[in-house]
Amino acid sequence: MVRPSSEALVSGEVYVPGLPKEYVTAKYGVPADDIAKLASAENPHGASPKAVAAVEEARQRLDIYPDWTARQLREAIGAKYGFDPEGVVCGSGETEVISMVIRAFAAPDDPVLMHAPCFPLYRIYANAEGRCPVYVPMGKDFDPQIELYLETLKKVNPKIAFITNPHNPSGQMLPEADVRRVCEAASEDTLIVLDEAYVHYSEETFGMDLLREYKNLIVLRTMSKAFGLAGLRVGFGISANVDLIRPLRLIKPTWNMGQMQIAGGVAGIDDDEHVQRAVRTVVEMREYVTAGVNNIPGFRAVPNSRANFFLTEILNPELDATRVFNALLQRGVIVKDGSDIEGLGSRYLRVDVNLKKHMDRFLWALGDIRA
Ligand SMILES: Cc1ncc(COP(=O)(O)O)c(C=O)c1O
């Protein structure tokens, strides 16, 4: 009988995405324009207008193969951050780069280190490829427990160690000194992967600078968040050590980036105005919405998120995450149910920071829920 190469491909975990608006409209009759979609960490102001214009223009080249290495986009990214384009690899979303990294740098049964909870795709891809996820638990209010992380790093000597900064799903940020400690504590055969999907919202920039100092470091970024291009699918990996990038180019699906992704990425990467607008809104609304949650009896915002989402803790023992999640859906608010996120569980919801009207709808709906 034909069988997939690992049991995980038969019965393994499947990614649970945030629900689309259409689901809520069909099930509860809430008009799409009224829905607060707060489960996919999308941009409050939509797509970068510069990227949209470039995608329009790229329509004229749909009959022509793109450069298989997305050279133009690598050059634009290299120029933006001051690195050799040979040190850049592009993916159809950052998730594709994550899957390439796992395949290229860990062999079957090799350990891959990550926090629990973490972005589920580190674990899902590692399992699907027969690599072995090793977890470092987080502490109170999702303290990254850096001492424990370092201890485990030394004990396990993983082939890959993921750090998500800011962390998903908590938004906690490891300071530069701690990221340095991880790079320095890792053995020569461990690749440190610094996933900066949400870094713009932290207003920190040190990750890229560390690349110049640490040869075992790769930074991953996405254009889905601050650039507003989740539907275009553009992400990248970058390193000052081109030896880390070459294997990724060899393992990636050859023409993984189409003409529109390349053109949109090139125009979007320089759209600082759009990024800054999103950052301003998120920083202001993060303060507003977390203060609002803390004023609603039975709920609490987990402090110190530096991302465009935060965790809401359910303090009321008569409620749990799935009940609150469903009650919010009925009221036209889509969040993430912590019960669907391994390592998070039934006392938490992950909620995006977005425009004030959406934050107000969320706060109203949360306050309206009765046990
Ligand atoms: C931590 C983290 N990394 C990477 C990604 C991937 O983003 P994309 O594949 O849309 O570029 C996400 C998306 O949710 C994420 O949360």
The ligand as a MOL file (V3000), in Angstrom:
LIG
                    3D

  0  0  0     0  0            999 V3000
M  V30 BEGIN CTAB
M  V30 COUNTS 16 16 0 0 0
M  V30 BEGIN ATOM
M  V30 1 C 5.4480 33.9250 14.4490 0
M  V30 2 C 5.0110 33.8520 13.0250 0
M  V30 3 N 5.9210 33.6080 12.0990 0
M  V30 4 C 5.5950 33.5380 10.8130 0
M  V30 5 C 4.2950 33.7270 10.3890 0
M  V30 6 C 4.0420 33.5510 8.9250 0
M  V30 7 O 3.5320 34.5310 8.2150 0
M  V30 8 P 3.3510 34.4110 6.6490 0
M  V30 9 O 3.4730 32.9920 6.2140 0
M  V30 10 O 1.9950 34.9630 6.3860 0
M  V30 11 O 4.4320 35.2490 6.0650 0
M  V30 12 C 3.3070 33.9840 11.3150 0
M  V30 13 C 1.8970 34.1540 10.8820 0
M  V30 14 O 0.9500 34.1180 11.5780 0
M  V30 15 C 3.6790 34.0270 12.6850 0
M  V30 16 O 2.7580 34.2260 13.6410 0
M  V30 END ATOM
M  V30 BEGIN BOND
M  V30 1 1 1 2
M  V30 2 1 2 3
M  V30 3 2 2 15
M  V30 4 2 3 4
M  V30 5 1 4 5
M  V30 6 1 5 6
M  V30 7 2 5 12
M  V30 8 1 6 7
M  V30 9 1 7 8
M  V30 10 2 8 9
M  V30 11 1 8 10
M  V30 12 1 8 11
M  V30 13 1 12 13
M  V30 14 1 12 15
M  V30 15 2 13 14
M  V30 16 1 15 16
M  V30 END BOND
M  V30 END CTAB
M  END
